[in-house]
Amino acid sequence: MSDTAPQRHGGRSGAVAAARRMSADLAPFLLLAALWQLAASLLPGYLFPSLASVFARFIEIVTSASQFADVLATVGRILAGLAGAFVVGGGFALLMARSRAVDRFLAPTLTFFQGIPALSWVVFAIIWIHGTELRIFFIMVMTTLPAFTFQILGALRAISKDLFEMVLSFRPTRRAIFRVMILPSILPDILIAWKVNLGNASRVVVVAELVGATGGIGYELLQQQQLFDMAGALAWTLQLVCFVLIVQRLLTWIETHAFRYRAVSEHSL
């Protein structure tokens, strides 16, 4: 009896704590929804449509195969562009970490690219590249490549040299060094880089689709603007927001499970 009582009490405490965390997470969204609904009741519907009408359009998009195909097209473009920028940026970071000459050449070049606005890359892509998918892929890579490169490079340079030399004293293979030493050291920064660049990519892809695509969320937003349909514009925007939130949650889950040993070691201290 005495053993089960603390367990029940601990279970209740955990449930209460989880409920409080969920309430704290939902509070800003509930406040925003309440303010929007208040504005919808006071202002014309074409400016501030009701949440019910926005939700109805959202469900219509999700349940319509042709409309949801546009959502999946945008999602695919974001993931393809981020994957390409991550692979190229990781290669650049490794080269820059190993060679001062490469670092002196690439660092100012990437800094220069980082200062070019996304809309400029859209214009360049339209002039240079024929083909919608290749054009958008180019835009996505060029706008996220510098950030990926510098973030991975910073993670590589933050690895402890003393710890690295100690690992080398055991004469491991290159594959073992990467798996045991380098990857665990840079993975947190890589996940942060994905989280940051995911938000940037979701904004850039809309601009790219507005100008140079015949499908996708950006293209659909342009159609809603021409129809002056605010409910439709919000519904399409929420499709992209939901995708970003889902991927952000997935990255957080990966981070939590990949580094669960940290909580154990901190608790032991």
C-alpha positions in Angstrom: 0.0 0.0 0.0 2.8 2.4 0.9 4.6 1.6 -2.3 1.6 2.2 -4.6 0.5 5.5 -3.0 3.7 7.4 -3.9 3.5 6.0 -7.5 -0.1 7.2 -7.8 0.8 10.6 -6.4 3.8 10.8 -8.8 1.6 9.9 -11.7 -1.0 12.5 -10.8 1.8 15.1 -10.4 3.2 14.2 -13.8 -0.3 14.5 -15.4 -0.9 17.9 -13.8 2.6 19.2 -14.9 1.9 18.0 -18.4 -1.5 19.7 -18.4 0.1 22.9 -17.2 2.8 22.8 -19.9 0.1 22.2 -22.6 -2.0 25.1 -21.3 1.0 27.3 -21.4 1.8 26.3 -25.0 -1.7 26.8 -26.1 -2.4 30.1 -24.3 -0.8 32.4 -27.0 -2.7 30.7 -29.8 -6.0 30.9 -27.8 -5.4 34.6 -27.1 -4.7 35.2 -30.8 -7.8 33.3 -31.9 -9.9 35.3 -29.4 -8.6 38.6 -30.7 -9.1 37.6 -34.3 -12.7 36.4 -33.6 -13.3 39.8 -31.9 -12.0 41.6 -34.9 -14.2 39.4 -37.2 -17.3 40.4 -35.2 -16.5 44.1 -35.5 -15.1 44.4 -39.0 -16.2 43.3 -42.5 -15.8 39.6 -43.3 -13.6 40.2 -46.3 -11.0 41.8 -44.0 -11.3 39.6 -41.0 -13.3 36.4 -41.8 -14.6 34.3 -38.9 -12.5 31.4 -37.6 -15.3 29.0 -38.6 -15.0 30.1 -42.3 -11.2 29.8 -42.2 -11.4 26.4 -40.6 -13.9 25.2 -43.2 -11.6 26.3 -46.0 -8.7 24.6 -44.2 -10.6 21.3 -44.1 -11.7 21.7 -47.7 -8.0 22.0 -48.8 -7.0 18.9 -46.8 -9.8 16.8 -48.1 -9.5 17.8 -51.7 -6.9 15.7 -53.6 -6.2 18.4 -56.2 -5.7 21.2 -53.6 -3.8 19.1 -51.1 -1.5 18.1 -54.0 -0.4 21.8 -54.1 0.5 21.5 -50.3 2.5 18.4 -50.9 4.3 20.1 -53.9 5.4 23.0 -51.6 6.5 20.6 -48.8 8.5 18.6 -51.3 10.2 21.7 -52.6 11.1 22.8 -49.1 12.6 19.5 -48.1 14.5 19.1 -51.4 16.0 22.5 -51.1 17.0 22.1 -47.5 18.5 18.7 -48.1 20.5 20.0 -51.1 21.8 23.0 -49.1 22.6 20.8 -46.1 24.7 18.4 -48.2 26.6 21.1 -50.0 26.9 23.2 -46.9 28.2 20.3 -44.9 30.8 19.6 -47.6 31.9 23.2 -47.6 32.1 23.3 -43.8 34.4 20.2 -43.8 36.7 21.7 -46.4 36.8 25.1 -44.6 37.5 23.4 -41.3 40.5 21.4 -42.8 42.0 24.1 -45.0 42.7 27.8 -44.3 43.0 28.5 -48.0 39.5 27.2 -48.7 38.2 29.0 -45.6 39.7 32.3 -46.8 38.1 31.8 -50.3 34.6 30.5 -49.3 33.9 32.5 -46.2 33.7 35.9 -47.9 31.9 34.4 -50.9 29.2 32.9 -48.7 28.9 36.1 -46.7 28.4 38.0 -49.9 25.7 35.4 -51.0 24.0 35.7 -47.6 23.5 39.4 -48.2 21.6 38.9 -51.4 17.8 39.1 -50.9 15.6 36.1 -51.6 13.7 38.1 -54.2 16.9 38.8 -56.1 17.6 35.0 -56.3 14.1 34.6 -57.6 14.8 37.1 -60.4 18.2 35.5 -61.2 16.6 32.0 -61.3 13.9 33.1 -63.7 16.5 34.6 -66.1 19.0 31.8 -65.8 17.0 28.6 -65.4 14.3 27.0 -67.5 12.0 24.7 -65.6 9.9 25.4 -62.5 11.2 22.7 -60.1 14.9 23.2 -60.9 14.4 27.0 -60.6 12.8 26.7 -57.1 15.4 24.2 -56.0 18.2 26.6 -57.0 16.5 29.4 -55.1 16.0 27.3 -52.0 19.6 26.1 -52.0 21.2 29.5 -52.5 19.1 31.2 -49.8 19.8 28.5 -47.1 23.4 27.4 -48.1 25.3 30.1 -46.3 23.5 29.5 -43.0 24.0 25.8 -43.1 27.7 26.2 -43.9 28.5 28.6 -41.2 26.4 26.8 -38.6 28.1 23.4 -39.3 31.5 25.1 -39.5 30.9 26.7 -36.1 30.0 23.3 -34.7 33.1 21.6 -36.1 35.4 24.3 -34.7 33.7 24.0 -31.3 34.9 20.4 -30.9 37.4 20.2 -28.0 40.9 19.7 -29.4 42.1 18.0 -26.3 39.3 15.5 -26.5 39.9 15.0 -30.2 43.6 14.3 -29.5 42.7 11.9 -26.7 40.4 9.9 -29.1 43.2 9.8 -31.7 45.5 8.2 -29.1 43.4 5.1 -29.4 44.1 5.0 -33.2 40.5 4.7 -34.4 39.4 4.5 -38.0 38.1 7.6 -39.7 34.6 6.1 -39.7 34.9 5.5 -36.0 36.1 9.1 -35.3 33.1 10.5 -37.3 30.6 8.2 -35.6 31.9 8.4 -32.0 33.5 11.9 -31.8 32.4 14.3 -34.6 28.7 13.4 -35.1 27.6 13.5 -31.5 29.5 16.9 -31.1 27.9 18.6 -34.1 24.5 17.0 -34.1 22.9 19.5 -31.7 24.0 22.4 -33.9 22.8 20.6 -37.0 19.3 20.2 -35.6 19.3 23.8 -34.6 20.4 24.7 -38.1 17.5 22.7 -39.6 15.0 24.4 -37.3 16.2 27.9 -38.2 16.5 27.2 -41.9 13.1 25.5 -42.0 11.4 28.8 -41.1 13.5 30.7 -43.6 12.8 28.2 -46.4 9.0 28.2 -45.8 9.1 32.0 -46.4 11.4 31.8 -49.4 9.4 29.1 -51.2 6.2 31.1 -51.1 8.0 34.0 -52.8 9.5 31.6 -55.4 6.1 30.1 -56.1 4.4 33.5 -56.3 6.6 34.5 -59.2 7.8 31.3 -60.9 5.4 28.4 -60.3 2.0 27.2 -61.6 1.2 25.2 -58.4 2.0 25.1 -54.7 0.9 27.2 -51.7 2.5 30.4 -53.0 0.7 30.1 -56.3 -2.6 29.5 -54.5 -2.0 32.5 -52.3 -1.7 34.6 -55.4 -5.0 33.3 -56.6 -6.7 34.2 -53.3 -5.2 37.7 -53.5 -6.7 38.1 -57.0 -10.1 37.0 -55.7 -9.7 39.1 -52.5 -10.5 36.0 -50.5 -9.0 36.5 -47.0 -10.4 33.2 -45.7 -8.7 31.3 -48.4 -5.4 33.1 -48.0 -5.4 32.3 -44.3 -6.4 28.6 -44.9 -3.5 28.1 -47.4 -1.1 29.9 -45.0 -2.1 27.7 -42.2 -1.2 24.6 -44.3 2.4 25.8 -44.4 2.4 26.8 -40.7 1.2 23.3 -39.8 3.9 21.7 -41.8 6.6 23.8 -40.2 5.2 23.0 -36.7 5.1 19.3 -37.4 8.7 19.2 -38.6 9.9 21.4 -35.7 8.2 18.9 -33.3 9.9 16.0 -35.1 13.3 17.7 -34.9 12.7 18.3 -31.2 11.8 14.7 -30.7 15.0 13.6 -32.4 17.0 15.9 -30.3 15.3 14.6 -27.1 15.9 11.0 -27.9 19.4 11.4 -29.4 20.6 13.2 -26.3 18.5 11.7 -23.5 21.8 10.7 -21.9 22.3 14.4 -21.0 19.3 14.4 -18.6 20.6 11.2 -17.0 24.1 12.6 -16.5 22.9 15.9 -15.2 20.5 14.1 -12.8 23.4 12.0 -11.5 25.4 15.1 -10.7 
